[in-house]
Amino acid sequence: MAESQTRMIETERGRFNVRLAGPESGPAIVMVHGWPESSYCWQGVAEHLADDYRLIMPDLRGLGDSERTLDNAAYTKQALAADMLGLLDSLGVNTFNLAGHDWGGAVAQEMALAAPERVRRLVILNIPVITNTRGNAAAQAQLRKAGGRSFWYQFFQAEPNLPEAMIPGNEKAWLGHFLKTWSLETFPEDAFEEYVRCYAIEHTPATGAAYYRCYKPDMARWAEIAGRRFAMPGLYIYGQHDPVIIEPYTHHLDDVFDDIRLEKLDAAHFVQEERPREVAALIAEFVGLQG
C-alpha cells in the first residue's frame, strides 16, 4: 500500500483530520480508531493491504489532529457516528466497508445502525457489540466479580477537572500505562510518540475524558436498542489477552448478527498494532479483495 496522505477537511459538523491512501475508484475501507489513539493506529494494517483499496482513516473528534470540542454531548458515540458519516459525505463516499477498534468500534456500530444501506461489511475489534445483551451482561458480571480494578481510569476521567489538572506534562506516563501494559508485544515507539504528541495538544485531557463522561447517555441509548440486529455481514477480530474487553463480550454474537464470524488472535487490546499483518489479511479476505 502506498504511504497515506493527511488532509484536514471542513464539514458541516466540524474540522476533521483524515489519512487517505489508495485510488478514489477503489473499494473503500473506513477504519475508525479508539481511545487514546488516532488514525495513526492503522498505519501497519494499511501497509499490508492491497493498493486497490481506497483507505479512509479519520481522527475522531477530540483526538489526533481533529478539532477539540469542549462539550461532552459531542462525544456520545451516536454523535461521533454522525461526524464520521458527514465526513464521508464531504469526501463523496456513499458505500463502504467499515472497521472500528475500541471506542471507534462503538462509533462504527452506530454508523452501521444509522446508515445500514451504506455499510457493506462491518469489522469490530476489541469492543463490546452495543446491542448484544446476553454477552455484555455475562462480561460485566465477570468483571464485577473480579472487583473491576481494570476500569479505574474510566472513573478517573469521569471526575470533573481531575484529568485536566493531572495529565498535562505527564502524557508519557499516562499513555504508557495503557499502551505499554495492555500489549503483549513491545508497543511501537513511533506510534507511542505520535499519541503523546496528540495528547499534549491543548484541551485533549478534557476531550479524551469526554469519551467516558458521556457514558450514561451512551448506556441509556444502548439499553433502548438492546437486541437490534445488524443488517450487514460482520467480522469480530478479538485480541484474546485484553484485560478490559474480556472474552464473554464475544459470546452470543449470533443474537444480533445474521452473519458473523469471530477470529481470535494472540494479542491483547491494541490488536491492530500488535498483529497488523494478520488483521490486514482478515480484513482483506472478509471484504473480498485479496492483496
C-alpha positions in Angstrom: 0.0 0.0 0.0 1.3 3.5 -0.9 2.0 5.8 2.0 -1.0 7.6 3.3 -1.5 11.3 3.0 -3.3 13.5 5.6 -5.9 16.1 4.9 -7.9 18.5 7.1 -11.5 18.6 6.0 -14.1 21.1 7.0 -17.6 19.6 7.2 -20.9 20.9 8.5 -20.2 19.2 11.8 -16.6 20.4 12.3 -13.0 20.1 11.2 -11.5 16.6 10.9 -8.1 15.3 10.1 -8.1 12.2 7.9 -5.5 9.9 6.4 -6.1 8.7 2.9 -4.5 6.1 0.8 -5.2 4.3 -2.5 -7.2 5.2 -5.6 -10.5 7.0 -5.2 -12.0 4.5 -7.6 -11.1 1.5 -5.3 -13.4 -0.2 -2.8 -13.5 1.9 0.3 -12.5 0.7 3.7 -13.2 3.2 6.5 -11.1 2.5 9.7 -12.1 4.2 12.9 -9.6 4.4 15.8 -10.3 4.2 19.5 -9.0 5.9 22.7 -6.3 7.1 23.4 -5.0 6.8 19.9 -5.5 8.4 16.5 -5.8 7.3 12.9 -2.1 6.5 13.0 -3.0 3.2 14.6 -4.0 1.8 11.2 -0.6 2.5 9.6 0.6 -1.0 10.0 -2.6 -2.5 8.7 -2.6 -0.2 5.7 0.9 -1.3 4.8 -0.3 -4.9 4.4 -3.4 -4.1 2.3 -3.5 -4.1 -1.5 -3.1 -0.9 -3.5 -6.5 -1.5 -4.9 -8.3 -0.2 -1.8 -9.3 3.3 -1.0 -8.4 3.6 2.7 -10.1 6.3 4.8 -8.7 6.7 8.3 -10.2 9.7 10.2 -9.2 11.2 13.5 -12.2 11.2 15.8 -13.3 14.5 17.4 -11.1 15.4 20.3 -8.3 13.1 19.4 -5.5 13.0 16.8 -5.4 16.3 15.0 -9.2 16.8 14.7 -11.0 19.6 16.4 -11.3 19.8 20.2 -14.9 20.4 21.3 -15.4 21.3 24.9 -18.9 19.8 25.1 -19.4 16.3 26.5 -22.6 15.8 24.4 -20.5 15.9 21.3 -18.8 12.7 22.3 -21.7 10.3 22.6 -20.9 7.5 20.2 -24.1 8.3 18.2 -22.9 11.9 17.8 -19.4 10.8 16.7 -21.0 8.4 14.2 -22.8 11.4 12.7 -19.5 13.2 12.5 -18.0 10.3 10.5 -21.0 9.9 8.2 -20.8 13.7 7.5 -17.1 13.4 6.8 -17.7 10.6 4.3 -20.4 12.7 2.6 -17.8 15.5 2.2 -15.5 13.0 0.6 -18.2 11.8 -1.7 -18.1 8.3 -0.3 -21.5 6.6 -0.4 -21.0 2.9 0.3 -18.0 1.5 2.2 -16.6 -1.3 4.3 -16.2 -0.3 7.9 -13.8 -1.3 10.7 -13.6 0.1 14.2 -11.4 -0.6 17.2 -12.1 0.2 20.9 -14.4 3.3 21.1 -14.0 3.5 17.3 -15.7 0.1 17.2 -18.7 1.5 19.0 -18.8 4.5 16.7 -18.6 2.1 13.7 -21.6 0.2 15.1 -23.6 3.4 15.5 -22.7 4.3 11.9 -23.9 0.9 10.7 -27.2 1.2 12.6 -27.7 4.8 11.3 -27.0 4.0 7.7 -27.1 0.3 7.1 -27.6 0.8 3.3 -24.2 2.4 3.1 -22.1 -0.2 5.1 -21.2 -3.2 3.0 -19.4 -5.1 5.8 -18.6 -4.4 9.4 -15.4 -5.3 11.2 -15.2 -4.9 15.0 -12.0 -5.1 17.1 -12.0 -5.4 20.9 -15.1 -3.5 21.9 -18.5 -4.8 23.1 -21.2 -5.2 20.4 -23.5 -2.5 21.8 -26.8 -4.4 21.2 -25.5 -7.8 22.5 -27.5 -8.0 25.7 -26.5 -11.5 26.8 -22.8 -11.3 26.0 -22.4 -7.9 27.6 -24.3 -8.9 30.8 -22.1 -12.0 31.2 -18.9 -10.0 30.7 -19.9 -7.3 33.1 -20.9 -9.8 35.8 -17.5 -11.4 35.5 -15.8 -8.1 35.7 -17.8 -7.1 38.8 -16.9 -10.4 40.5 -13.2 -9.6 39.9 -13.7 -6.2 41.5 -13.5 -4.1 38.3 -9.9 -3.0 39.0 -9.1 -2.6 35.3 -11.7 0.1 34.9 -10.2 2.7 37.4 -9.2 5.0 34.5 -12.8 5.4 33.4 -13.9 6.6 36.9 -10.8 8.9 37.0 -11.7 10.5 33.7 -15.3 10.9 34.7 -14.3 13.2 37.6 -14.8 16.9 36.7 -11.5 18.7 36.2 -9.2 15.9 37.5 -7.7 14.7 34.2 -7.3 18.4 33.1 -5.3 19.0 36.3 -3.2 15.9 36.4 -2.4 14.8 32.8 -0.8 17.9 31.2 3.0 17.4 31.4 2.5 13.7 32.2 1.3 12.4 28.9 4.1 9.8 28.5 3.3 8.3 31.9 -0.5 8.5 31.3 -0.5 6.9 27.9 2.3 4.5 28.7 0.2 2.8 31.3 -2.3 1.8 28.7 -0.4 1.4 25.5 2.6 -0.4 27.0 1.0 -2.5 29.7 -2.1 -3.6 27.7 0.1 -5.1 24.9 1.7 -8.5 24.7 4.4 -7.2 22.4 6.5 -4.1 22.7 4.3 -1.2 21.7 5.6 0.5 18.5 7.6 3.5 19.6 6.7 5.7 16.6 3.0 5.2 17.4 3.6 5.9 21.1 5.4 9.2 20.4 2.6 10.2 18.0 -0.1 9.7 20.6 1.9 11.6 23.2 2.2 14.5 20.7 -1.6 14.5 20.1 -2.4 14.2 23.8 -0.3 17.2 24.5 -2.5 19.4 22.2 -4.4 21.9 24.3 -7.7 20.6 25.9 -7.0 16.9 25.0 -7.2 15.7 28.6 -10.7 17.1 28.6 -11.8 15.9 25.2 -10.2 12.4 25.8 -12.1 12.2 29.1 -15.3 13.2 27.3 -15.5 9.7 25.7 -16.1 8.5 29.3 -18.0 11.5 30.6 -20.9 10.7 28.2 -21.1 7.1 29.4 -24.5 7.5 30.9 -26.3 8.7 27.8 -24.4 6.1 25.7 -25.6 3.3 28.1 -29.2 4.7 28.1 -29.3 4.6 24.3 -27.8 1.1 24.1 -30.4 -0.1 26.6 -33.1 1.2 24.4 -31.8 -0.5 21.3 -30.8 -3.8 23.0 -31.1 -6.7 20.7 -31.2 -4.7 17.5 -29.7 -6.7 14.7 -27.0 -5.6 12.2 -28.1 -6.0 8.6 -24.6 -6.4 7.1 -22.1 -9.3 7.5 -19.8 -8.9 10.5 -16.3 -9.9 11.4 -15.2 -9.7 15.0 -11.4 -9.7 15.4 -10.5 -10.4 19.0 -7.1 -9.9 20.7 -7.8 -12.6 23.3 -5.5 -11.3 26.1 -7.3 -8.0 26.6 -7.6 -7.1 30.3 -10.7 -4.9 29.8 -12.7 -6.4 26.8 -12.8 -9.9 28.1 -13.9 -12.9 26.2 -17.6 -13.1 27.3 -18.1 -9.9 25.3 -17.6 -12.1 22.2 -20.3 -14.6 23.2 -23.9 -14.6 21.7 -22.9 -12.5 18.7 -25.5 -14.6 16.7 -28.2 -12.8 18.7 -27.6 -9.6 16.8 -26.0 -10.7 13.5 -27.4 -12.9 10.8 -23.9 -13.4 9.5 -21.0 -13.0 12.0 -17.5 -14.5 12.1 -15.2 -14.5 15.1 -11.5 -14.6 14.7 -9.2 -14.7 17.8 -5.6 -13.6 17.6 -2.7 -14.0 20.1 -2.7 -10.3 21.0 -4.1 -8.0 23.7 -6.2 -4.8 23.4 -4.3 -3.0 20.7 -4.7 -5.9 18.3 -4.2 -3.9 15.0 -0.8 -2.6 16.2 0.4 -5.9 17.7 -0.7 -8.0 14.7 -1.1 -5.7 11.7 -0.3 -8.3 9.1 -2.9 -10.8 10.4 -5.5 -8.1 10.9 -5.0 -6.8 7.3 -5.2 -10.4 5.9 -8.5 -11.0 7.8 -10.0 -7.7 6.6 -8.9 -8.3 3.0 -10.4 -11.7 2.9 -13.6 -10.5 4.5 -14.3 -7.6 2.2 -13.4 -9.8 -0.8 -10.3 -8.4 -2.4 -7.1 -10.2 -1.8 -3.7 -8.4 -1.8 
